[in-house]
Structures are given as structure tokens and as C-alpha cells.
Amino acid sequence: MRKTLATVVTSLAVLAGAAPAQAADLALPKPTGPRPVGTTSLHLVDSSRPDPWNPEASRRELMVSLWYPARKAVGRPAPYVTPQESAAIVKGFPDVSPDALTKTRTYARLGAPVSGGRLPLVVMSPGFSFPRATLTSLAEELASRGYLVAAVEHTYESVATTFPDGRTTTCLACVKGQDNVKVAASRVKDVRFVLGELVRGRWGKVIDRSRIAMAGHSMGGYATAQTMLADTRIKAGVNLDGTFALDEPLDRPFMLVGAPGHAPGYGSWDRAWVNLKGWKRWITVAGTDHSAFVDYAVLRPALGLPAQELDGARALRITRAHLVSFLDLHLLGKRTPVEDYPEVTDQTRNASAFSEAH
């Protein structure tokens, strides 16, 4: 994360002064791959450990959203968030309707039949206080190109999480001075548990266990690196604009994608860079801010809220393109060219030169 946890108390905390929202205008960018997309949600319970944030919970409960290539586009489009989640996200902004985000158009179909064959798996982890739904446009794109995507909701770290029985939890971890290391360590356990459940359960029949990657935004990017250190099942990783620590060598492919403030010389990326010992790339995207790499890139301007300078749809197009190219190369051994976007600067050589000089 670029901001401290204490400053990211709600997913849209920087969006004060909103104009009235037109919920009917909310839509994510369409997936560009050739396959229709299906989706479903899983409620998983880890009875082996208590919840790290709720002292009254003797077990860890998680919600996971799955997106996948479907055999055909049947079923209704998936809702973006629940009414309770929407209200929590926009709480404090009286000009935005509490249910505004429930009207967001998505493209995955609920319960559509999964395509045949073994699929590469990408586990995704959202930013601190950000619901897993904020990764939807990235996940739908990957699924349309043949990937199974599992986005983990880290309960009590999201502004709101609705469970199948109607309960909606809040962000108990969102307290001043929260420890980044503790949050990342908890997420490592969450992801490793989810991986185990997926490969052992009914989804294990469609997962190619030799082709598993992880990508995360903000704290999710930090957790990606830490999970890769702990779990060799994950073959490649991506950090989207997340400050992170890497105190020991990581010898698998890793990509950094960030806003201009994450140029070489920034701080945590420089320190972590030297411990990335496998294939690595560092790119920055002009005109972006911290939330421009997830759905808020398009949702904020659609709600009349302050957003990044770069057009939101273009910001997501750039993020999607680099994510697809990276995963195709390192999971499928396939080279997928990326358009030459003038907003993108490849900092890889600059980062290595900076590291050598310091």
C-alpha cells in the first residue's frame, strides 16, 4: 500500500464532495477475451484457527468469488455488491445513493456452466478495506481469456462483507496504527487455506495445479509476495500499487504495476526489488492514483466523484493488458503483445541501476 492502513479507513474515503450519482450509468468495461464468463461465490470456513480480528469468532470465515470461462452465456448477470455493501462503501457521502453500486453492470453470468479442461488459476487479494468486488473488471477479463480467478474477501478487513445468511460484517481491522505485517501474515493464511479448499474440492477437477498465480492490489500486493515466499504452488505474482516488504529472496516471476509515485527511488519497492531474483518487471502508469488499477477507476467518475487524471476505462485497459501478458507468459508460456501505451513507463532498467548505485 502507498498509504498507511490508518488513512484507508473506507474504500472511498478520498471521495468527499460528490455530485449526485446516476446509478444507471455505472458499468464496468466489457471483457475483451473470446469466451463468455461465469461466476459463483463460495463460503469457506477454516475451523483450524480463530479469526484474527474478531475475538468472539473461534473460526475464520471467508467469502470467495470465482470467475471462469463458461461453455455458454446463460444465467442472469451477477450483482456487483449487496445493498449492505454498497451502503457501507458510500457511507458518509450524502449525495450518493446508498444503493448506487448495486446498479453497476457486470458481464459474468451466475452459475453458467464451466468450460471443459484444466484451467490456470489466479488468486486475487484486494486492497485494505476494499471489497473483493473491486477486482471484478480484472477478473472478468482474465476469465474471458481462459483463466479461473478466485478473489478472496479478507473478512473484517473489508468495509463490508455479506455472508449467505444475510450477515454483513464491518472492518474491525480498520484501526489507527494497524500493523501491515500482521495484516499481510493473516492474508497469507487466508490464501493458503483457500488454495487448499479449491484444489481438494469440486473445483480441483478443473484447476491445473502446475499453473497457479496470485495478484493483489495495495495490501493485496504485499500479501502476494509474502504468500509466494510461504507457498511454492504459486508460480508468479503481481503487485498493483502496493507498498510491500520482501526480506528474503523470491526466485519466481513478479511484476510491479503502479502510479507515478512508485518510480525508482520511492522506498519500499526499491528495497524489495533487490530480493526479486527471478524474472521481474516494474512499470508505472502516468495519470493514475492508488485506486486507478481496480474498478474504482471507472466507478468514481461515473458517480461524480474525484478520480484519477487518466480516463478510467483506459486505466483499466492498460492494467488488464499488462496483467494478461504477464500471466500468459509465465503460466501458459505464450507471448501476448501489449499495445505501446504512452502513459506506461517501463522502470525495470532504471530500478536495477538505482539498486546497483545504492
Secondary structure as a PSIPRED ss2 file (coil, helix, strand):
# PSIPRED VFORMAT (PSIPRED V4.0)

   1 M C   1.000  0.000  0.000
   2 R C   1.000  0.000  0.000
   3 K C   1.000  0.000  0.000
   4 T C   1.000  0.000  0.000
   5 L H   0.000  1.000  0.000
   6 A H   0.000  1.000  0.000
   7 T H   0.000  1.000  0.000
   8 V C   1.000  0.000  0.000
   9 V C   1.000  0.000  0.000
  10 T C   1.000  0.000  0.000
  11 S C   1.000  0.000  0.000
  12 L C   1.000  0.000  0.000
  13 A C   1.000  0.000  0.000
  14 V C   1.000  0.000  0.000
  15 L C   1.000  0.000  0.000
  16 A C   1.000  0.000  0.000
  17 G C   1.000  0.000  0.000
  18 A C   1.000  0.000  0.000
  19 A C   1.000  0.000  0.000
  20 P C   1.000  0.000  0.000
  21 A C   1.000  0.000  0.000
  22 Q C   1.000  0.000  0.000
  23 A H   0.000  1.000  0.000
  24 A H   0.000  1.000  0.000
  25 D H   0.000  1.000  0.000
  26 L C   1.000  0.000  0.000
  27 A E   0.000  0.000  1.000
  28 L C   1.000  0.000  0.000
  29 P C   1.000  0.000  0.000
  30 K C   1.000  0.000  0.000
  31 P C   1.000  0.000  0.000
  32 T C   1.000  0.000  0.000
  33 G C   1.000  0.000  0.000
  34 P C   1.000  0.000  0.000
  35 R C   1.000  0.000  0.000
  36 P C   1.000  0.000  0.000
  37 V E   0.000  0.000  1.000
  38 G E   0.000  0.000  1.000
  39 T E   0.000  0.000  1.000
  40 T E   0.000  0.000  1.000
  41 S E   0.000  0.000  1.000
  42 L E   0.000  0.000  1.000
  43 H E   0.000  0.000  1.000
  44 L E   0.000  0.000  1.000
  45 V E   0.000  0.000  1.000
  46 D E   0.000  0.000  1.000
  47 S C   1.000  0.000  0.000
  48 S C   1.000  0.000  0.000
  49 R C   1.000  0.000  0.000
  50 P C   1.000  0.000  0.000
  51 D C   1.000  0.000  0.000
  52 P C   1.000  0.000  0.000
  53 W C   1.000  0.000  0.000
  54 N C   1.000  0.000  0.000
  55 P C   1.000  0.000  0.000
  56 E C   1.000  0.000  0.000
  57 A C   1.000  0.000  0.000
  58 S C   1.000  0.000  0.000
  59 R C   1.000  0.000  0.000
  60 R E   0.000  0.000  1.000
  61 E E   0.000  0.000  1.000
  62 L E   0.000  0.000  1.000
  63 M E   0.000  0.000  1.000
  64 V E   0.000  0.000  1.000
  65 S E   0.000  0.000  1.000
  66 L E   0.000  0.000  1.000
  67 W E   0.000  0.000  1.000
  68 Y E   0.000  0.000  1.000
  69 P E   0.000  0.000  1.000
  70 A E   0.000  0.000  1.000
  71 R C   1.000  0.000  0.000
  72 K C   1.000  0.000  0.000
  73 A C   1.000  0.000  0.000
  74 V C   1.000  0.000  0.000
  75 G C   1.000  0.000  0.000
  76 R C   1.000  0.000  0.000
  77 P E   0.000  0.000  1.000
  78 A C   1.000  0.000  0.000
  79 P C   1.000  0.000  0.000
  80 Y C   1.000  0.000  0.000
  81 V C   1.000  0.000  0.000
  82 T C   1.000  0.000  0.000
  83 P H   0.000  1.000  0.000
  84 Q H   0.000  1.000  0.000
  85 E H   0.000  1.000  0.000
  86 S H   0.000  1.000  0.000
  87 A H   0.000  1.000  0.000
  88 A H   0.000  1.000  0.000
  89 I H   0.000  1.000  0.000
  90 V C   1.000  0.000  0.000
  91 K C   1.000  0.000  0.000
  92 G C   1.000  0.000  0.000
  93 F C   1.000  0.000  0.000
  94 P C   1.000  0.000  0.000
  95 D C   1.000  0.000  0.000
  96 V C   1.000  0.000  0.000
  97 S C   1.000  0.000  0.000
  98 P C   1.000  0.000  0.000
  99 D C   1.000  0.000  0.000
 100 A H   0.000  1.000  0.000
 101 L H   0.000  1.000  0.000
 102 T H   0.000  1.000  0.000
 103 K H   0.000  1.000  0.000
 104 T C   1.000  0.000  0.000
 105 R E   0.000  0.000  1.000
 106 T C   1.000  0.000  0.000
 107 Y C   1.000  0.000  0.000
 108 A C   1.000  0.000  0.000
 109 R E   0.000  0.000  1.000
 110 L E   0.000  0.000  1.000
 111 G C   1.000  0.000  0.000
 112 A C   1.000  0.000  0.000
 113 P C   1.000  0.000  0.000
 114 V E   0.000  0.000  1.000
 115 S C   1.000  0.000  0.000
 116 G C   1.000  0.000  0.000
 117 G C   1.000  0.000  0.000
 118 R C   1.000  0.000  0.000
 119 L E   0.000  0.000  1.000
 120 P E   0.000  0.000  1.000
 121 L E   0.000  0.000  1.000
 122 V E   0.000  0.000  1.000
 123 V E   0.000  0.000  1.000
 124 M E   0.000  0.000  1.000
 125 S E   0.000  0.000  1.000
 126 P C   1.000  0.000  0.000
 127 G C   1.000  0.000  0.000
 128 F C   1.000  0.000  0.000
 129 S E   0.000  0.000  1.000
 130 F C   1.000  0.000  0.000
 131 P C   1.000  0.000  0.000
 132 R H   0.000  1.000  0.000
 133 A H   0.000  1.000  0.000
 134 T H   0.000  1.000  0.000
 135 L H   0.000  1.000  0.000
 136 T H   0.000  1.000  0.000
 137 S H   0.000  1.000  0.000
 138 L H   0.000  1.000  0.000
 139 A H   0.000  1.000  0.000
 140 E H   0.000  1.000  0.000
 141 E H   0.000  1.000  0.000
 142 L H   0.000  1.000  0.000
 143 A H   0.000  1.000  0.000
 144 S H   0.000  1.000  0.000
 145 R C   1.000  0.000  0.000
 146 G C   1.000  0.000  0.000
 147 Y C   1.000  0.000  0.000
 148 L E   0.000  0.000  1.000
 149 V E   0.000  0.000  1.000
 150 A E   0.000  0.000  1.000
 151 A E   0.000  0.000  1.000
 152 V E   0.000  0.000  1.000
 153 E E   0.000  0.000  1.000
 154 H C   1.000  0.000  0.000
 155 T C   1.000  0.000  0.000
 156 Y C   1.000  0.000  0.000
 157 E C   1.000  0.000  0.000
 158 S E   0.000  0.000  1.000
 159 V C   1.000  0.000  0.000
 160 A C   1.000  0.000  0.000
 161 T E   0.000  0.000  1.000
 162 T E   0.000  0.000  1.000
 163 F C   1.000  0.000  0.000
 164 P C   1.000  0.000  0.000
 165 D C   1.000  0.000  0.000
 166 G C   1.000  0.000  0.000
 167 R C   1.000  0.000  0.000
 168 T E   0.000  0.000  1.000
 169 T E   0.000  0.000  1.000
 170 T C   1.000  0.000  0.000
 171 C C   1.000  0.000  0.000
 172 L C   1.000  0.000  0.000
 173 A C   1.000  0.000  0.000
 174 C C   1.000  0.000  0.000
 175 V C   1.000  0.000  0.000
 176 K C   1.000  0.000  0.000
 177 G C   1.000  0.000  0.000
 178 Q C   1.000  0.000  0.000
 179 D C   1.000  0.000  0.000
 180 N H   0.000  1.000  0.000
 181 V H   0.000  1.000  0.000
 182 K H   0.000  1.000  0.000
 183 V H   0.000  1.000  0.000
 184 A H   0.000  1.000  0.000
 185 A H   0.000  1.000  0.000
 186 S H   0.000  1.000  0.000
 187 R H   0.000  1.000  0.000
 188 V H   0.000  1.000  0.000
 189 K H   0.000  1.000  0.000
 190 D H   0.000  1.000  0.000
 191 V H   0.000  1.000  0.000
 192 R H   0.000  1.000  0.000
 193 F H   0.000  1.000  0.000
 194 V H   0.000  1.000  0.000
 195 L H   0.000  1.000  0.000
 196 G H   0.000  1.000  0.000
 197 E H   0.000  1.000  0.000
 198 L H   0.000  1.000  0.000
 199 V H   0.000  1.000  0.000
 200 R H   0.000  1.000  0.000
 201 G C   1.000  0.000  0.000
 202 R H   0.000  1.000  0.000
 203 W H   0.000  1.000  0.000
 204 G H   0.000  1.000  0.000
 205 K H   0.000  1.000  0.000
 206 V C   1.000  0.000  0.000
 207 I E   0.000  0.000  1.000
 208 D E   0.000  0.000  1.000
 209 R E   0.000  0.000  1.000
 210 S E   0.000  0.000  1.000
 211 R E   0.000  0.000  1.000
 212 I E   0.000  0.000  1.000
 213 A E   0.000  0.000  1.000
 214 M E   0.000  0.000  1.000
 215 A E   0.000  0.000  1.000
 216 G E   0.000  0.000  1.000
 217 H E   0.000  0.000  1.000
 218 S C   1.000  0.000  0.000
 219 M H   0.000  1.000  0.000
 220 G H   0.000  1.000  0.000
 221 G H   0.000  1.000  0.000
 222 Y H   0.000  1.000  0.000
 223 A H   0.000  1.000  0.000
 224 T H   0.000  1.000  0.000
 225 A H   0.000  1.000  0.000
 226 Q H   0.000  1.000  0.000
 227 T H   0.000  1.000  0.000
 228 M H   0.000  1.000  0.000
 229 L H   0.000  1.000  0.000
 230 A H   0.000  1.000  0.000
 231 D C   1.000  0.000  0.000
 232 T C   1.000  0.000  0.000
 233 R C   1.000  0.000  0.000
 234 I C   1.000  0.000  0.000
 235 K C   1.000  0.000  0.000
 236 A E   0.000  0.000  1.000
 237 G E   0.000  0.000  1.000
 238 V E   0.000  0.000  1.000
 239 N E   0.000  0.000  1.000
 240 L E   0.000  0.000  1.000
 241 D C   1.000  0.000  0.000
 242 G C   1.000  0.000  0.000
 243 T C   1.000  0.000  0.000
 244 F C   1.000  0.000  0.000
 245 A C   1.000  0.000  0.000
 246 L C   1.000  0.000  0.000
 247 D C   1.000  0.000  0.000
 248 E C   1.000  0.000  0.000
 249 P C   1.000  0.000  0.000
 250 L E   0.000  0.000  1.000
 251 D C   1.000  0.000  0.000
 252 R C   1.000  0.000  0.000
 253 P C   1.000  0.000  0.000
 254 F E   0.000  0.000  1.000
 255 M E   0.000  0.000  1.000
 256 L E   0.000  0.000  1.000
 257 V E   0.000  0.000  1.000
 258 G E   0.000  0.000  1.000
 259 A C   1.000  0.000  0.000
 260 P H   0.000  1.000  0.000
 261 G H   0.000  1.000  0.000
 262 H H   0.000  1.000  0.000
 263 A C   1.000  0.000  0.000
 264 P C   1.000  0.000  0.000
 265 G C   1.000  0.000  0.000
 266 Y C   1.000  0.000  0.000
 267 G C   1.000  0.000  0.000
 268 S H   0.000  1.000  0.000
 269 W H   0.000  1.000  0.000
 270 D H   0.000  1.000  0.000
 271 R H   0.000  1.000  0.000
 272 A H   0.000  1.000  0.000
 273 W H   0.000  1.000  0.000
 274 V C   1.000  0.000  0.000
 275 N C   1.000  0.000  0.000
 276 L E   0.000  0.000  1.000
 277 K C   1.000  0.000  0.000
 278 G C   1.000  0.000  0.000
 279 W C   1.000  0.000  0.000
 280 K E   0.000  0.000  1.000
 281 R E   0.000  0.000  1.000
 282 W E   0.000  0.000  1.000
 283 I E   0.000  0.000  1.000
 284 T E   0.000  0.000  1.000
 285 V E   0.000  0.000  1.000
 286 A C   1.000  0.000  0.000
 287 G C   1.000  0.000  0.000
 288 T C   1.000  0.000  0.000
 289 D C   1.000  0.000  0.000
 290 H C   1.000  0.000  0.000
 291 S C   1.000  0.000  0.000
 292 A C   1.000  0.000  0.000
 293 F C   1.000  0.000  0.000
 294 V C   1.000  0.000  0.000
 295 D C   1.000  0.000  0.000
 296 Y H   0.000  1.000  0.000
 297 A H   0.000  1.000  0.000
 298 V H   0.000  1.000  0.000
 299 L H   0.000  1.000  0.000
 300 R H   0.000  1.000  0.000
 301 P H   0.000  1.000  0.000
 302 A H   0.000  1.000  0.000
 303 L C   1.000  0.000  0.000
 304 G C   1.000  0.000  0.000
 305 L C   1.000  0.000  0.000
 306 P C   1.000  0.000  0.000
 307 A C   1.000  0.000  0.000
 308 Q C   1.000  0.000  0.000
 309 E C   1.000  0.000  0.000
 310 L C   1.000  0.000  0.000
 311 D C   1.000  0.000  0.000
 312 G H   0.000  1.000  0.000
 313 A H   0.000  1.000  0.000
 314 R H   0.000  1.000  0.000
 315 A H   0.000  1.000  0.000
 316 L H   0.000  1.000  0.000
 317 R H   0.000  1.000  0.000
 318 I H   0.000  1.000  0.000
 319 T H   0.000  1.000  0.000
 320 R H   0.000  1.000  0.000
 321 A H   0.000  1.000  0.000
 322 H H   0.000  1.000  0.000
 323 L H   0.000  1.000  0.000
 324 V H   0.000  1.000  0.000
 325 S H   0.000  1.000  0.000
 326 F H   0.000  1.000  0.000
 327 L H   0.000  1.000  0.000
 328 D H   0.000  1.000  0.000
 329 L H   0.000  1.000  0.000
 330 H H   0.000  1.000  0.000
 331 L H   0.000  1.000  0.000
 332 L H   0.000  1.000  0.000
 333 G C   1.000  0.000  0.000
 334 K C   1.000  0.000  0.000
 335 R C   1.000  0.000  0.000
 336 T C   1.000  0.000  0.000
 337 P C   1.000  0.000  0.000
 338 V C   1.000  0.000  0.000
 339 E C   1.000  0.000  0.000
 340 D C   1.000  0.000  0.000
 341 Y C   1.000  0.000  0.000
 342 P C   1.000  0.000  0.000
 343 E C   1.000  0.000  0.000
 344 V E   0.000  0.000  1.000
 345 T E   0.000  0.000  1.000
 346 D E   0.000  0.000  1.000
 347 Q C   1.000  0.000  0.000
 348 T H   0.000  1.000  0.000
 349 R H   0.000  1.000  0.000
 350 N H   0.000  1.000  0.000
 351 A H   0.000  1.000  0.000
 352 S H   0.000  1.000  0.000
 353 A H   0.000  1.000  0.000
 354 F H   0.000  1.000  0.000
 355 S H   0.000  1.000  0.000
 356 E H   0.000  1.000  0.000
 357 A H   0.000  1.000  0.000
 358 H C   1.000  0.000  0.000
